[in-house]
Every structure is written in C-alpha cells, then in structure tokens.
Amino acid sequence: MSTTTATPTSTGSEPFPATMRAVVVHGPGDYRLEERPVPTPGPGELLLRTDAVGICASDLKCYHGAAKFWGDENRAAWAETNRIPGHEFVGTVVAGDDAALAARKVSIGDRVACEQIVPCWECRYCLEGSYWMCNVHDMFGFKGYDGAMAEFVLVPTKALTHPVSSELPGQVAAFAEPLSCAFHAVERGDVKFGDTVVIAGAGPIGLSAIAGTRQKNPLRIIALDVVDAKLELARKVGADITINIAQEDAVARVKELTDGYGADVYIEATGHPSAVPQGLNLLRKLGTFVEYSVFKDNVSVDWSIISDDKELDVRGAHLGPHTWPAAIKLLESETLPMSEICTHQFALEDFQEALDLVGDSAGASVKVSIIPSRRA
C-alpha cells in the first residue's frame, strides 16, 4: 500500500485532489481534523470515495481510552496512533486497476461496504476458516489500515467487500456493519422457534439483534432499555414485549412471562456492566448467554450462577462473519424504520460533536454517522 501525494486516477481518468480532509487519532481524547494525502491504490487495491461512516460505541470507547484498545496491566495496546478511525463505512469505487475490479466484480461508480476486519489469511484461524478471529487482527480505523472518517478510503487486497445498492442513503447503507454484527450474535444464540429471547439494549446493536431475531421467529422477543423512545423503536423492528428496566423489575417480569423459568436466550448489547448479572439472573437453567458488547470497565459476576446453579452456555460474539449479505438484503428491502434509527448525520468538521452525541447517556441519538461530502 502506498500513500503519496501523487494524484490517483480512475480507469475513467477522473482526476482526484492530492489531499483530503481526515480525522486522525493522536491518542485517547486527542482526535484532530487534518489534511492527509489521498491514498494511491496499488495493484489489486481499490479507492473509495466515502459515502458515510457510522460511529460505533467501540469508537467512543477507544476515544475515551478503554483498556481494550490502549492496554493495561493485562494486555498490550491494540489501537494505533496516527490512524484515521472509522470502520462502519460504505463508499463508491472511484479508482482501481482492472484486476481489482474483476476480483471484486465491481465497476467504477459501484458502491461497496467493507467488512471491518482485514484478515491476514495466513494464521491458524484464517486457514481454518475463522477469518474474523484472525490472530493479527488488523482492522480499519484501529490497527493496520486507515478507516473512513475521511473523504477517501483505500481498500487493501486482503479486505472483504460486499455490493450495496446506491439507492440507499449513505448512512443507511453503512448500517450494514452493525446489522451484520448483531446477526452474528443472533446466530451464536442458536435461537429456536419456541424460545423466549431477551435482548438488553435498544441502541444500534440491540435494535439490529431484535431485527435479526425477528427473522428467526421465536415465541417471543423481549427488549430491555431505560429510554421509552428506544423501546418504542424496538417494537417497530420486531420486539413483542418491551421493559423499561428503570421502572420495572426485568427479572421478575421475564419469569412471570415464562412460568417462572426464565428466558432461553439473552443477548447483551448495552456494554454496561450491570447488564451482565441481569442476564445471568433472568435466564433459565441451561439457557444461553450471548455477549456482544465492548466494555469500558471490568465486569464482576457470581460465576456459580453460570456453573453450579444453572449450567449456562455462555458465548461470545465478534464481528459479523458470513452475515453481511443477509444484513444488506434486509436493508435493501426497506422494511426497517431506518429514518428513525439513523438519527443524526454530521460533516467531518463536526466529528467531535458527533462523538459527544454518541456518548450522551440520556439517549439523545440512536445511530450517528459522518457524511464526508457534507460541509459544516
């Protein structure tokens, strides 16, 4: 990969500027808008003009210095400085050689979404087919490759891409990333027709998990949150029952609905430590706990609930392997209330305001995105 000030050209000889506006990571709490060279695609690479990039809760946690990204006494730092953030993105192909276009079955002007991980394709996980657990674990916007909080983003040869309709608004098309991730969490829950599934959180991942679970058609889907407006949105994407946990005892209500047994599957999508013991307590014996969130703080629980009390099946879920086509298909069907989910869009210059809005615990937003073509 090369990033020079040379002016790249598409196969159609369309000229591009030498520089672009981009958000750059200088460390926790220190993100800056700068001028960067427009990347020059090498052999097999594509250049995208960024249509939209969503801001993930993990972006916010990285910004605030969570140990998951910047390390602590138990782990080394994973995130990198001097990196352009943004892993939830969709863009229009504007440059690439014939081999790159042919390999990805795209043409100049087509829109693609990129999976967030850039696998090495050489480690034991990649070789056995579990590419989303790649040992190197390069990821757009965090490590190895620049992300899309910029006017252009380079797609390396190792990246995975998926076609997306250009008819969708950019912020909706970029929602393929969180939707695919949530679909994977649903798959990990191994949802059955007769199940009671509880999903904690009605933010982007929680709403996506509800939408994915709805496709599985279990007996009932119960959504938990503390914001009534988000719970109403949860009903619109497929929840049968909603519980405001600030006003009602979720554990007691779920047991009441299940003849005292508890839920069959619990998907944790809040990233709040209190949601973990909540899930352990409201699951039935032999139930399944799926953890998707990235936590800023450590979580402590009574492990005897998992073992001796209930013999629970506890499963992690990471990224969205093999679920992108289904997520994109659902978005393109236009059956989800995406105008209510994609609540806020910002220009690059307003990235700080966008980050702060994602961090607003009062629930002022659902999905926040940056549209680089906008001007403040």
FENWO-V435494 format. One record per backbone hydrogen bond with DSSP energy under -1.0 kcal/mol. NH is the residue of the N-H (numbers start at 1). CO is the residue of the C=O. If there is no record, write none. Layout:
nh = {NH	NH}
co = {CO	CO}
This chain:
nh = {13	20	22	23	24	25	26	29	30	32	34	36	38	40	45	46	47	48	49	50	51	52	53	54	55	60	61	62	63	64	65	66	69	70	71	72	78	79	80	82	90	91	92	93	94	95	101	102	103	104	106	109	110	112	113	115	118	127	128	129	130	131	133	134	139	140	141	142	143	147	148	149	150	151	153	155	159	162	164	173	174	176	177	179	180	181	182	183	184	185	186	187	188	189	190	195	197	198	199	200	201	207	208	209	210	211	212	213	214	215	220	222	223	224	225	231	232	233	234	235	236	237	239	240	241	243	245	247	248	253	254	255	256	257	260	261	263	264	265	266	267	268	269	275	276	278	279	280	281	282	283	284	286	287	288	289	290	291	292	293	303	305	307	309	310	311	312	313	315	317	323	327	328	329	330	331	332	333	334	338	340	341	342	343	344	346	350	351	354	355	356	357	358	359	360	363	367	369	370	371	374}
co = {10	36	34	149	32	83	30	63	27	24	22	20	18	2	42	155	95	153	92	151	90	90	370	88	368	56	57	58	59	60	62	61	66	66	67	75	69	69	142	25	52	112	49	110	47	47	97	98	99	100	101	93	107	91	162	160	138	123	124	126	125	129	130	131	143	116	145	139	139	84	86	85	148	21	48	46	156	113	111	169	170	173	174	175	176	177	178	179	180	181	182	183	184	185	187	192	220	265	222	267	224	203	204	205	206	207	208	209	210	211	195	197	241	199	243	227	228	229	230	231	232	233	234	221	221	223	225	244	244	249	250	251	252	253	255	258	282	196	196	288	198	290	200	272	273	274	275	276	277	278	279	263	310	284	264	313	266	315	268	268	301	302	303	304	305	307	306	287	289	291	320	323	324	325	326	327	328	329	331	336	337	337	338	341	367	369	347	348	350	351	352	353	354	355	357	360	341	344	53	346	371}
